[in-house]
Amino acid sequence: MAPPFSSTTLVRSTLEPKLNSPKSLFSVSETYRVGVDSVNSASSSVNVSAWGAAASYAGLRGGAVKFSLKPVAGERFLHNRVGVVRCATIEEIQAEKSLIEKDVKARMEKTIESVRRNFNSIRTGRANPAMLDKIEVEYYANPVSLKSIAQISTPDASSLLVQPYDKSRLKAIEKAIVKSYLGFTANNDGEVIRLSLPQLTTEGRKQLSKVVAKQAEAGKVALRNIRRGGMKAYEKLEKEKKLSEDIFKDLSSNLQKLTDEYIKKIDTLHNQKEKELLKV
């Protein structure tokens, strides 16, 4: 006997779609922690469509992270991307490493230049325009470097010639040179200032040698401080899990080698200045 026919049943079964929920691909359970925050969740099935790309980094410490278990479906998926942890790319990590290395090297170069300028400003047995590099002159109520308002030359090995661009500044320049305590004998003839270098005594050379040694050591201390700053920057990357322990050790070793290289440059400059001081 044929089963009873119902038009209502046929229409309902034909027009109403079967709403089958998507299968879950994995589940999340237990307690997840991020820093000092925690969230307890019962075992919850999460569809893969609920996961998307993150806009910022998140550090994973001890394999613990807090995920959002709120499902996203349909067109809302494009606007609600939650629960994804993205590590820094190799390019981003390389860029940060390169930036640290460039900064460290640039600062070390500046330190070498500073030490060189300090050495040049210390008088030796021979006249050198760099001896006047640190002298500042009052120019319309503003201190300016002497070499910016006058031409400095060495007519012979034991004298300097200072010729100001503005002759009205002659007295101010002479006053600044006398106050510098560099030991020059100044002669102002109304046009230029002639500076005579007295002969260095043995005791004077010893005193200047001590000054040079202190300046060299100050330069080395500055280099070590720069190295320390670079190490802290690398340590920060390691804590953020952007550097492995092995890479961190390699970078630390390279940084120490770079520091040693620049310390040798200071030693070279120091030795050269010592020879100039001891030369009669």
Backbone as JSON, one array per atom type, in Angstrom:
{
  "sequence": "MAPPFSSTTLVRSTLEPKLNSPKSLFSVSETYRVGVDSVNSASSSVNVSAWGAAASYAGLRGGAVKFSLKPVAGERFLHNRVGVVRCATIEEIQAEKSLIEKDVKARMEKTIESVRRNFNSIRTGRANPAMLDKIEVEYYANPVSLKSIAQISTPDASSLLVQPYDKSRLKAIEKAIVKSYLGFTANNDGEVIRLSLPQLTTEGRKQLSKVVAKQAEAGKVALRNIRRGGMKAYEKLEKEKKLSEDIFKDLSSNLQKLTDEYIKKIDTLHNQKEKELLKV",
  "N": [[0.85, -1.19, 0.0], [0.55, 2.17, -0.86], [2.31, 4.92, 0.65], [0.79, 7.53, 2.58], [0.08, 10.56, 0.93], [1.26, 13.87, 1.26], [0.89, 17.13, 0.48], [1.73, 19.35, 1.85], [3.91, 18.42, 3.29], [5.69, 17.8, 1.2], [6.16, 20.28, -0.03], [7.35, 21.72, 2.1], [9.68, 20.17, 2.57], [10.98, 20.55, 0.2], [11.41, 23.31, -0.16], [12.66, 24.29, 2.21], [15.93, 24.74, 3.24], [18.56, 22.53, 4.28], [20.08, 23.11, 7.25], [23.09, 22.63, 7.95], [25.56, 22.71, 10.29], [28.96, 23.9, 10.0], [31.74, 21.65, 10.07], [33.85, 21.28, 12.84], [37.34, 21.93, 12.9], [39.32, 21.81, 14.81], [39.79, 21.85, 18.39], [39.75, 23.95, 21.31], [40.94, 24.09, 24.58], [41.23, 24.04, 28.21], [43.31, 26.24, 30.25], [44.49, 29.37, 29.21], [47.2, 31.66, 29.08], [48.29, 35.04, 29.01], [50.83, 37.05, 29.77], [49.96, 38.43, 32.78], [47.27, 37.99, 32.65], [44.48, 35.8, 32.46], [42.33, 33.23, 31.11], [39.67, 31.04, 31.5], [38.43, 28.28, 29.83], [35.95, 26.07, 28.69], [36.12, 23.0, 26.85], [36.0, 23.91, 23.58], [34.73, 23.93, 20.33], [36.19, 25.23, 17.47], [35.72, 26.8, 14.46], [37.67, 26.84, 11.48], [37.29, 29.08, 10.0], [37.18, 31.16, 11.72], [39.61, 32.23, 12.17], [42.19, 34.56, 11.46], [44.53, 36.91, 9.89], [46.85, 38.67, 12.0], [47.31, 42.06, 13.12], [49.42, 42.94, 14.55], [52.41, 42.06, 16.45], [52.69, 39.24, 18.68], [54.02, 37.99, 21.59], [55.06, 34.7, 22.39], [55.21, 33.09, 25.3], [56.5, 30.42, 26.9], [54.75, 28.75, 25.49], [52.17, 29.69, 25.87], [49.15, 31.32, 25.29], [46.4, 33.56, 24.83], [43.39, 32.95, 23.29], [40.72, 34.17, 21.28], [37.55, 32.86, 21.36], [35.32, 33.41, 19.92], [33.19, 32.72, 17.32], [33.41, 33.48, 13.83], [31.6, 34.19, 10.99], [30.66, 33.98, 7.51], [30.37, 37.1, 5.78], [31.23, 38.67, 7.89], [33.68, 37.74, 8.62], [35.7, 39.06, 7.27], [35.9, 41.43, 8.61], [36.25, 40.94, 11.29], [38.86, 39.79, 12.55], [40.38, 37.56, 14.53], [42.33, 36.23, 17.29], [44.79, 35.33, 16.17], [48.28, 34.75, 16.13], [51.12, 36.4, 15.03], [54.41, 36.07, 14.04], [57.42, 38.07, 13.76], [58.63, 38.81, 10.5], [61.39, 37.45, 8.58], [62.61, 39.45, 7.11], [61.87, 41.76, 8.52], [63.15, 41.34, 10.97], [65.82, 41.27, 10.13], [66.04, 43.9, 9.26], [65.81, 45.33, 11.68], [68.1, 44.39, 13.02], [70.09, 45.35, 11.28], [69.72, 48.09, 11.56], [70.49, 48.51, 14.23], [73.21, 47.78, 14.08], [74.21, 49.7, 12.27], [73.77, 52.05, 13.7], [75.41, 51.68, 15.96], [77.97, 51.55, 14.76], [78.13, 54.08, 13.54], [78.11, 55.78, 15.78], [80.47, 55.0, 17.02], [82.33, 55.84, 15.12], [82.03, 58.6, 15.32], [83.04, 58.92, 17.87], [85.76, 58.33, 17.48], [86.48, 60.46, 15.81], [86.09, 62.57, 17.56], [88.07, 62.06, 19.5], [90.32, 62.37, 17.88], [90.14, 65.12, 17.23], [90.5, 66.23, 19.75], [93.12, 65.43, 20.33], [94.48, 66.84, 18.33], [94.18, 69.42, 19.2], [95.98, 69.69, 21.21], [99.02, 71.08, 21.9], [102.16, 70.54, 20.31], [105.66, 70.16, 19.55], [105.6, 71.41, 17.11], [103.97, 73.97, 15.21], [100.46, 74.04, 14.68], [97.43, 74.59, 13.03], [95.17, 73.36, 14.11], [95.46, 73.51, 16.8], [94.07, 75.65, 17.73], [91.44, 75.01, 17.6], [89.53, 74.68, 19.65], [89.1, 77.16, 20.68], [86.9, 79.78, 21.47], [85.24, 82.75, 20.46], [83.8, 85.85, 21.47], [81.28, 87.03, 19.55], [79.42, 89.53, 18.59], [77.9, 89.21, 20.95], [77.56, 86.5, 20.95], [79.01, 83.3, 21.37], [81.42, 82.02, 19.17], [83.3, 79.73, 17.11], [86.81, 80.22, 16.69], [87.97, 79.63, 14.21], [85.91, 80.01, 12.48], [85.61, 82.69, 12.06], [88.0, 83.69, 11.31], [91.02, 83.38, 9.37], [93.45, 80.88, 9.66], [96.85, 80.22, 9.65], [100.13, 78.67, 9.1], [103.01, 80.11, 9.1], [105.6, 79.3, 9.71], [107.39, 76.66, 11.46], [107.17, 77.26, 14.14], [105.23, 79.17, 14.69], [101.96, 80.78, 14.45], [99.55, 82.32, 12.33], [96.94, 84.53, 12.59], [94.29, 85.76, 10.88], [91.68, 87.81, 10.92], [88.38, 87.91, 9.44], [86.84, 90.06, 9.89], [88.15, 92.94, 10.9], [87.52, 94.39, 13.13], [87.19, 92.65, 15.12], [89.59, 91.92, 16.19], [90.68, 92.53, 18.8], [88.95, 91.09, 20.47], [89.49, 88.51, 19.61], [92.2, 88.26, 20.31], [91.99, 88.45, 23.1], [90.54, 86.1, 23.67], [92.39, 84.15, 22.92], [94.49, 84.55, 24.72], [93.18, 83.91, 27.12], [92.89, 81.23, 26.81], [95.0, 79.79, 27.77], [97.0, 78.38, 26.39], [99.62, 78.86, 26.15], [100.66, 80.54, 24.21], [102.43, 83.3, 22.77], [101.08, 86.3, 22.03], [100.9, 88.67, 19.36], [99.54, 91.53, 18.35], [99.17, 93.43, 15.54], [97.33, 95.15, 14.54], [96.4, 94.38, 12.11], [96.75, 91.61, 11.75], [97.13, 88.73, 13.93], [99.92, 87.46, 15.41], [101.18, 84.45, 16.56], [103.45, 83.03, 18.73], [105.08, 80.02, 19.48], [106.36, 78.91, 22.44], [109.28, 77.01, 23.3], [108.79, 73.64, 24.2], [109.24, 72.31, 27.43], [110.86, 69.57, 29.15], [109.36, 68.76, 31.35], [106.93, 69.92, 30.68], [106.22, 68.44, 28.42], [105.81, 65.96, 29.58], [103.56, 66.46, 31.15], [101.66, 67.07, 29.18], [101.61, 64.62, 27.93], [100.32, 63.06, 29.83], [97.79, 64.2, 29.71], [97.0, 63.51, 27.14], [96.9, 60.71, 27.42], [94.75, 60.45, 29.21], [92.65, 61.42, 27.65], [92.61, 59.52, 25.64], [91.83, 57.24, 27.08], [89.32, 58.05, 27.9], [88.02, 58.06, 25.46], [88.0, 55.29, 24.89], [86.35, 54.36, 26.94], [83.97, 55.53, 26.14], [83.51, 54.09, 23.79], [83.08, 51.52, 24.84], [80.73, 51.96, 26.24], [79.0, 52.46, 24.14], [79.01, 49.95, 22.96], [77.76, 48.53, 25.02], [75.2, 49.62, 24.89], [74.4, 48.66, 22.38], [74.33, 45.92, 22.94], [72.19, 45.78, 24.75], [70.11, 46.41, 23.04], [70.11, 44.17, 21.36], [69.52, 42.2, 23.25], [66.91, 42.87, 23.85], [65.62, 42.19, 21.46], [66.01, 39.44, 21.59], [64.49, 38.74, 23.84], [62.0, 39.28, 22.85], [61.67, 37.15, 21.26], [62.64, 37.32, 18.7], [65.14, 36.77, 18.01], [67.23, 33.95, 18.0], [68.94, 32.02, 20.52], [71.49, 31.25, 19.66], [71.99, 32.97, 17.47], [71.95, 35.38, 18.84], [74.26, 35.11, 20.39], [76.19, 35.1, 18.37], [75.9, 37.68, 17.31], [76.61, 39.18, 19.53], [79.28, 38.47, 19.78], [80.3, 39.52, 17.36], [79.86, 42.22, 17.82], [81.6, 42.71, 19.93], [84.04, 42.28, 18.62], [83.98, 44.42, 16.81], [84.11, 46.55, 18.61], [86.66, 46.12, 19.72], [88.17, 46.6, 17.46], [87.82, 49.37, 17.04], [88.89, 50.34, 19.38], [91.55, 49.76, 18.98], [92.08, 51.62, 17.0], [92.01, 53.99, 18.45], [94.22, 53.52, 20.08], [96.22, 53.64, 18.15], [96.08, 56.33, 17.33], [96.75, 57.5, 19.76], [99.41, 56.61, 20.17], [100.67, 57.86, 18.01], [100.38, 60.56, 18.73], [101.88, 60.62, 21.06], [104.45, 60.23, 20.07], [104.77, 62.63, 18.68], [104.8, 64.42, 20.8], [107.09, 63.72, 22.17], [109.04, 64.26, 20.37], [111.69, 66.41, 19.76]],
  "CA": [[0.0, 0.0, 0.0], [1.38, 3.39, -0.98], [2.26, 5.8, 1.83], [-0.08, 8.68, 2.4], [0.72, 11.7, 0.29], [0.94, 15.18, 1.87], [1.47, 18.25, -0.29], [2.43, 20.24, 2.8], [5.24, 17.82, 3.58], [6.52, 17.9, 0.01], [6.57, 21.67, -0.23], [8.26, 22.07, 3.17], [10.96, 19.5, 2.38], [11.62, 21.04, -1.01], [11.77, 24.71, -0.06], [13.49, 24.58, 3.38], [17.28, 24.15, 3.13], [19.1, 21.84, 5.46], [21.09, 23.95, 7.89], [24.12, 21.81, 8.59], [26.66, 23.55, 10.79], [30.25, 23.42, 9.51], [32.48, 20.78, 10.98], [34.99, 21.9, 13.51], [38.6, 21.3, 12.54], [40.07, 21.53, 16.03], [39.15, 22.39, 19.58], [40.63, 24.63, 22.25], [40.47, 23.84, 25.95], [42.1, 24.34, 29.33], [43.52, 27.64, 30.6], [45.54, 30.01, 28.42], [47.68, 32.84, 29.79], [49.13, 36.04, 28.35], [51.3, 37.93, 30.85], [49.31, 38.13, 34.06], [45.86, 37.77, 32.41], [44.17, 34.42, 32.14], [40.94, 32.98, 30.79], [39.33, 29.62, 31.57], [37.41, 27.95, 28.83], [35.66, 24.66, 28.52], [36.5, 22.55, 25.52], [35.13, 24.58, 22.62], [35.1, 23.7, 18.94], [36.36, 26.49, 16.76], [35.83, 26.59, 13.03], [38.85, 27.47, 10.94], [36.96, 30.37, 9.42], [37.24, 32.19, 12.76], [40.99, 32.66, 12.38], [42.68, 35.4, 10.37], [45.85, 37.5, 10.12], [46.9, 39.68, 13.07], [47.93, 43.3, 12.68], [50.6, 43.23, 15.36], [53.08, 40.89, 17.0], [52.36, 38.78, 20.04], [55.08, 37.09, 22.04], [54.63, 33.44, 22.99], [56.1, 32.73, 26.4], [56.18, 29.11, 27.46], [53.68, 28.14, 24.73], [50.88, 30.09, 26.41], [48.56, 32.47, 24.63], [44.96, 33.61, 25.0], [42.69, 33.03, 22.02], [39.31, 34.5, 21.31], [36.81, 31.71, 20.85], [34.09, 33.87, 19.32], [33.22, 32.34, 15.91], [33.11, 34.48, 12.82], [31.08, 33.49, 9.83], [30.19, 34.76, 6.39], [31.05, 38.33, 5.44], [31.83, 39.24, 9.09], [35.05, 37.24, 8.74], [36.62, 40.05, 6.73], [35.99, 42.57, 9.5], [36.56, 40.5, 12.66], [39.94, 38.81, 12.51], [40.76, 37.45, 15.93], [42.94, 35.02, 17.8], [45.95, 34.85, 15.45], [49.58, 35.26, 16.57], [52.03, 36.45, 13.91], [55.78, 36.38, 14.39], [58.06, 38.99, 12.84], [59.21, 38.16, 9.33], [62.85, 37.48, 8.52], [62.98, 40.77, 6.61], [61.71, 42.73, 9.6], [64.2, 41.09, 11.95], [67.07, 41.71, 9.51], [66.03, 45.37, 9.24], [66.11, 45.79, 13.04], [69.52, 44.09, 13.27], [70.89, 46.27, 10.48], [69.6, 49.42, 12.16], [71.33, 48.52, 15.44], [74.61, 47.74, 13.67], [74.57, 50.99, 11.67], [73.79, 53.05, 14.76], [76.6, 51.44, 16.77], [79.16, 51.92, 13.99], [78.14, 55.54, 13.35], [78.49, 56.41, 17.05], [81.89, 54.72, 17.25], [83.08, 56.71, 14.21], [82.0, 59.93, 15.92], [83.95, 58.9, 19.02], [87.12, 58.4, 16.95], [86.68, 61.83, 15.34], [86.2, 63.43, 18.74], [89.4, 61.84, 20.08], [91.3, 62.96, 16.96], [90.1, 66.58, 17.38], [91.1, 66.56, 21.05], [94.58, 65.29, 20.2], [95.01, 67.91, 17.48], [94.16, 70.69, 19.93], [97.09, 69.7, 22.17], [100.21, 71.56, 21.21], [103.39, 69.74, 20.33], [106.8, 71.01, 19.22], [105.39, 72.08, 15.83], [102.72, 74.72, 15.13], [99.39, 73.38, 13.93], [96.18, 75.38, 13.17], [94.19, 72.64, 14.92], [95.65, 73.87, 18.2], [93.12, 76.71, 18.08], [90.09, 74.52, 17.28], [88.6, 74.79, 20.78], [88.97, 78.55, 21.13], [85.67, 80.47, 21.08], [85.35, 84.21, 20.55], [82.53, 86.56, 21.55], [81.0, 87.71, 18.28], [78.1, 90.14, 18.75], [77.27, 88.61, 22.14], [77.39, 85.05, 20.77], [80.29, 82.61, 21.23], [81.62, 81.29, 17.92], [84.65, 79.19, 17.02], [87.77, 81.15, 16.09], [88.23, 79.32, 12.8], [84.77, 80.42, 11.65], [85.65, 84.14, 11.82], [89.36, 84.09, 10.95], [91.85, 82.42, 8.64], [94.6, 80.52, 10.49], [97.9, 79.6, 8.83], [101.4, 78.41, 9.78], [104.11, 80.63, 8.29], [106.78, 78.47, 9.98], [107.14, 75.55, 12.39], [107.02, 77.7, 15.53], [104.31, 80.29, 14.83], [100.67, 80.76, 13.77], [99.09, 83.62, 11.89], [95.48, 84.61, 12.65], [93.84, 86.92, 10.12], [90.21, 87.84, 11.0], [87.64, 88.43, 8.29], [86.36, 91.36, 10.35], [89.25, 93.45, 11.7], [87.03, 94.94, 14.39], [87.18, 91.54, 16.1], [90.98, 91.6, 16.56], [90.88, 92.55, 20.25], [88.19, 89.98, 21.05], [90.23, 87.28, 19.29], [93.41, 88.25, 21.13], [91.57, 88.16, 24.47], [90.16, 84.69, 23.76], [93.61, 83.33, 22.83], [95.22, 84.7, 26.0], [92.42, 83.2, 28.14], [92.9, 79.79, 26.54], [96.13, 79.2, 28.51], [97.74, 77.45, 25.54], [101.04, 79.19, 26.22], [101.1, 81.32, 23.06], [102.74, 84.73, 22.92], [100.31, 86.95, 20.97], [101.35, 89.98, 18.9], [98.49, 92.14, 17.53], [99.7, 94.61, 14.85], [96.23, 95.91, 13.98], [95.96, 93.72, 10.88], [96.72, 90.18, 12.04], [97.69, 88.35, 15.22], [100.97, 86.44, 15.26], [101.33, 83.64, 17.77], [104.73, 82.31, 18.81], [105.04, 78.88, 20.39], [107.59, 78.71, 23.2], [109.79, 75.65, 23.27], [108.28, 72.8, 25.27], [110.23, 71.74, 28.34], [110.67, 68.14, 29.42], [108.24, 68.65, 32.28], [105.72, 70.26, 29.93], [105.9, 67.3, 27.56], [105.27, 64.9, 30.44], [102.2, 66.84, 31.53], [100.81, 66.91, 28.0], [101.5, 63.18, 27.7], [99.28, 62.57, 30.74], [96.51, 64.68, 29.18], [96.69, 62.66, 25.97], [96.53, 59.38, 27.91], [93.39, 60.55, 29.78], [91.7, 61.57, 26.55], [92.52, 58.21, 24.97], [91.05, 56.35, 27.93], [87.93, 58.53, 27.84], [87.49, 57.56, 24.19], [87.75, 53.86, 25.03], [85.17, 54.22, 27.79], [82.82, 55.88, 25.3], [83.29, 52.95, 22.88], [82.49, 50.41, 25.61], [79.35, 52.33, 26.53], [78.25, 52.25, 22.89], [78.85, 48.5, 22.85], [76.76, 48.13, 26.02], [73.9, 50.0, 24.34], [74.07, 47.7, 21.32], [73.98, 44.64, 23.58], [70.84, 45.9, 25.31], [69.17, 46.36, 21.92], [70.04, 42.77, 20.95], [68.82, 41.46, 24.3], [65.49, 43.17, 23.69], [65.13, 41.36, 20.36], [65.98, 38.05, 22.03], [63.34, 38.58, 24.74], [60.8, 39.31, 22.01], [61.71, 35.93, 20.46], [62.99, 37.63, 17.32], [66.49, 36.22, 17.83], [67.5, 32.71, 18.72], [70.08, 32.14, 21.43], [72.73, 31.13, 18.87], [72.17, 34.21, 16.71], [72.28, 36.41, 19.82], [75.67, 34.93, 20.74], [77.0, 35.51, 17.21], [75.85, 39.14, 17.23], [77.38, 39.69, 20.66], [80.69, 38.28, 19.43], [80.63, 40.49, 16.31], [79.88, 43.55, 18.43], [82.85, 42.81, 20.69], [85.12, 42.42, 17.64], [83.92, 45.79, 16.3], [84.6, 47.42, 19.68], [88.12, 45.94, 19.79], [88.75, 47.24, 16.28], [87.86, 50.82, 17.24], [89.83, 50.61, 20.47], [92.88, 49.75, 18.35], [92.23, 52.9, 16.29], [92.37, 54.99, 19.46], [95.6, 53.24, 20.47], [97.08, 54.13, 17.07], [96.11, 57.79, 17.44], [97.48, 57.81, 21.0], [100.84, 56.39, 19.94], [101.15, 58.91, 17.1], [100.48, 61.81, 19.47], [102.99, 60.48, 21.99], [105.68, 60.44, 19.3], [104.87, 64.06, 18.4], [105.14, 65.12, 22.03], [108.47, 63.4, 22.57], [109.97, 64.73, 19.36], [112.22, 67.73, 20.1]],
  "C": [[0.9, 1.25, 0.0], [1.24, 4.26, 0.25], [1.41, 7.0, 1.54], [0.69, 9.88, 1.86], [0.27, 12.99, 0.96], [1.64, 16.27, 1.09], [2.24, 19.2, 0.63], [3.83, 19.74, 3.1], [6.16, 17.99, 2.41], [7.05, 19.31, -0.19], [7.59, 22.09, 0.83], [9.64, 21.46, 2.95], [11.69, 20.01, 1.16], [12.16, 22.44, -0.83], [12.68, 25.03, 1.1], [14.86, 23.93, 3.25], [17.68, 23.47, 4.43], [20.25, 22.66, 6.02], [22.07, 23.08, 8.65], [25.26, 22.72, 9.03], [27.99, 22.99, 10.3], [30.99, 22.6, 10.56], [33.65, 21.53, 11.58], [36.26, 21.16, 13.16], [39.49, 21.04, 13.73], [39.37, 22.2, 17.19], [40.19, 23.01, 20.48], [40.08, 24.41, 23.64], [41.52, 24.27, 26.96], [42.27, 25.85, 29.53], [44.68, 28.21, 29.8], [45.9, 31.31, 29.13], [48.47, 33.74, 28.85], [49.55, 37.03, 29.42], [50.67, 37.51, 32.15], [47.83, 37.9, 33.9], [45.61, 36.32, 32.08], [42.69, 34.31, 31.83], [40.73, 31.48, 30.84], [38.25, 29.34, 30.55], [37.2, 26.45, 28.83], [36.05, 24.29, 27.11], [35.51, 23.12, 24.52], [35.63, 24.31, 21.21], [35.15, 25.03, 18.22], [36.54, 26.2, 15.29], [37.0, 27.37, 12.48], [38.56, 28.83, 10.36], [37.03, 31.5, 10.44], [38.64, 32.74, 12.95], [41.45, 33.49, 11.19], [44.03, 35.99, 10.73], [45.77, 38.56, 11.19], [47.62, 40.9, 12.56], [49.19, 43.62, 13.45], [51.18, 41.94, 15.9], [52.5, 40.49, 18.33], [53.44, 37.79, 20.44], [54.5, 35.85, 22.68], [55.62, 33.06, 24.07], [55.63, 31.42, 27.01], [55.0, 28.46, 26.76], [52.31, 28.54, 25.19], [50.38, 31.33, 25.71], [47.06, 32.42, 24.78], [44.3, 33.81, 23.65], [41.25, 33.47, 22.23], [38.55, 33.36, 20.67], [35.5, 32.11, 20.19], [34.11, 33.56, 17.82], [32.84, 33.51, 15.01], [32.65, 33.75, 11.58], [30.7, 34.47, 8.75], [31.01, 36.0, 6.16], [31.67, 38.99, 6.65], [33.27, 38.82, 9.25], [36.07, 38.27, 8.25], [36.83, 41.21, 7.69], [36.38, 42.18, 10.92], [37.6, 39.4, 12.61], [40.53, 38.7, 13.89], [41.59, 36.2, 16.17], [44.19, 34.54, 17.11], [47.22, 35.51, 15.98], [50.52, 35.24, 15.39], [53.42, 36.84, 14.39], [56.35, 37.36, 13.37], [58.67, 38.22, 11.68], [60.73, 38.26, 9.38], [63.33, 38.86, 8.06], [62.91, 41.82, 7.7], [62.8, 42.58, 10.64], [65.55, 41.57, 11.41], [67.17, 43.23, 9.5], [66.36, 45.93, 10.62], [67.57, 45.55, 13.39], [70.41, 45.09, 12.55], [70.88, 47.67, 11.06], [70.47, 49.55, 13.4], [72.8, 48.59, 15.06], [75.06, 49.08, 13.1], [74.68, 52.07, 12.74], [75.05, 52.92, 15.61], [77.85, 51.91, 16.04], [79.26, 53.43, 13.8], [78.59, 56.25, 14.62], [79.96, 56.17, 17.37], [82.76, 55.59, 16.35], [83.15, 58.13, 14.78], [82.95, 60.02, 17.11], [85.4, 59.03, 18.56], [87.43, 59.82, 16.49], [86.85, 62.79, 16.51], [87.58, 63.3, 19.39], [90.47, 62.49, 19.2], [91.33, 64.49, 17.11], [90.75, 67.0, 18.7], [92.62, 66.46, 21.0], [95.18, 66.43, 19.39], [95.07, 69.25, 18.21], [95.28, 70.79, 20.96], [98.36, 70.06, 21.43], [101.37, 70.59, 21.35], [104.54, 70.68, 19.99], [106.61, 71.8, 17.95], [104.03, 72.76, 15.81], [101.72, 74.0, 14.24], [98.1, 74.18, 14.12], [95.14, 74.7, 14.04], [94.33, 72.93, 16.4], [94.62, 74.89, 18.67], [91.67, 76.27, 17.86], [89.09, 74.76, 18.4], [88.41, 76.21, 21.28], [87.69, 79.16, 20.57], [85.81, 81.96, 21.36], [83.94, 84.81, 20.64], [82.33, 87.37, 20.28], [79.57, 88.21, 18.32], [77.27, 89.39, 19.8], [77.02, 87.11, 22.0], [78.76, 84.39, 20.64], [80.37, 81.81, 19.93], [83.06, 80.76, 17.89], [85.56, 80.16, 16.28], [87.93, 80.89, 14.59], [87.07, 79.71, 11.88], [84.79, 81.92, 11.33], [87.05, 84.62, 11.45], [90.07, 82.97, 10.17], [93.11, 82.16, 9.46], [95.62, 79.78, 9.62], [99.16, 79.41, 9.66], [102.55, 78.9, 8.9], [105.43, 79.88, 8.52], [106.43, 77.47, 11.07], [106.85, 76.0, 13.81], [106.06, 78.86, 15.7], [103.02, 80.06, 14.03], [100.28, 82.19, 13.42], [97.56, 83.61, 11.83], [95.04, 85.9, 11.96], [92.3, 86.95, 10.12], [89.57, 88.4, 9.74], [87.09, 89.82, 8.61], [87.42, 91.91, 11.33], [88.8, 94.04, 13.04], [86.99, 93.88, 15.49], [88.58, 91.19, 16.6], [91.18, 91.53, 18.08], [90.15, 91.39, 20.94], [88.9, 88.66, 20.81], [91.47, 87.16, 20.16], [93.08, 87.88, 22.58], [91.24, 86.68, 24.64], [91.39, 83.78, 23.72], [94.39, 83.37, 24.13], [94.52, 83.89, 27.1], [92.45, 81.68, 27.95], [94.02, 79.06, 27.27], [96.88, 78.13, 27.7], [99.23, 77.76, 25.51], [101.56, 79.97, 25.04], [101.47, 82.75, 23.48], [102.09, 85.44, 21.75], [100.84, 88.33, 20.65], [100.32, 90.51, 17.91], [99.04, 93.41, 16.88], [98.61, 95.45, 14.19], [95.68, 95.32, 12.69], [95.77, 92.21, 11.11], [97.27, 89.95, 13.44], [98.7, 87.23, 14.98], [101.16, 85.73, 16.61], [102.64, 82.87, 17.71], [104.62, 81.2, 19.84], [106.36, 78.77, 21.14], [108.01, 77.24, 23.16], [109.26, 74.86, 24.46], [109.42, 72.27, 26.13], [109.93, 70.26, 28.54], [109.48, 67.92, 30.34], [106.91, 68.95, 31.56], [105.28, 69.11, 29.03], [105.29, 66.16, 28.38], [103.82, 65.2, 30.83], [101.24, 66.66, 30.37], [100.6, 65.44, 27.67], [100.41, 62.58, 28.59], [97.89, 62.98, 30.24], [96.07, 63.81, 28.0], [96.23, 61.28, 26.41], [95.11, 59.39, 28.48], [92.34, 60.65, 28.68], [91.52, 60.26, 25.79], [91.66, 57.25, 25.77], [89.58, 56.76, 27.92], [87.26, 58.06, 26.54], [87.16, 56.08, 24.25], [86.51, 53.58, 25.88], [83.9, 54.51, 26.98], [82.48, 54.73, 24.35], [82.63, 51.79, 23.62], [81.04, 50.71, 25.97], [78.46, 52.15, 25.3], [78.0, 50.77, 22.68], [77.76, 48.01, 23.8], [75.34, 48.48, 25.52], [73.46, 49.07, 23.24], [73.66, 46.35, 21.88], [72.57, 44.67, 24.14], [69.79, 45.83, 24.2], [69.02, 44.93, 21.42], [69.28, 41.92, 21.97], [67.31, 41.68, 24.21], [64.89, 42.31, 22.57], [65.04, 39.89, 20.76], [64.78, 37.8, 22.94], [62.03, 38.56, 23.96], [60.72, 38.1, 21.09], [61.97, 36.2, 18.98], [64.38, 37.13, 16.98], [66.61, 34.93, 18.61], [68.72, 32.93, 19.61], [71.4, 32.11, 20.68], [73.01, 32.41, 18.09], [72.56, 35.35, 17.65], [73.76, 36.32, 20.2], [76.59, 35.39, 19.61], [77.05, 37.04, 17.11], [76.66, 39.77, 18.35], [78.88, 39.6, 20.37], [81.13, 39.29, 18.38], [80.74, 41.9, 16.87], [81.15, 43.75, 19.24], [84.05, 42.99, 19.75], [85.17, 43.84, 17.08], [84.46, 46.77, 17.34], [86.12, 47.34, 19.78], [88.82, 46.64, 18.62], [88.86, 48.75, 16.47], [88.76, 51.22, 18.4], [91.27, 50.64, 19.93], [93.13, 51.05, 17.6], [92.61, 54.0, 17.27], [93.81, 54.78, 19.92], [96.58, 53.77, 19.43], [97.21, 55.65, 17.14], [96.92, 58.24, 18.67], [98.98, 57.69, 20.79], [101.43, 57.47, 19.03], [101.34, 60.23, 17.84], [101.63, 61.76, 20.46], [104.31, 60.73, 21.28], [105.88, 61.93, 19.0], [105.31, 64.82, 19.64], [106.6, 64.91, 22.41], [109.52, 63.88, 21.58], [110.4, 66.17, 19.66], [112.53, 68.51, 18.82]]
}
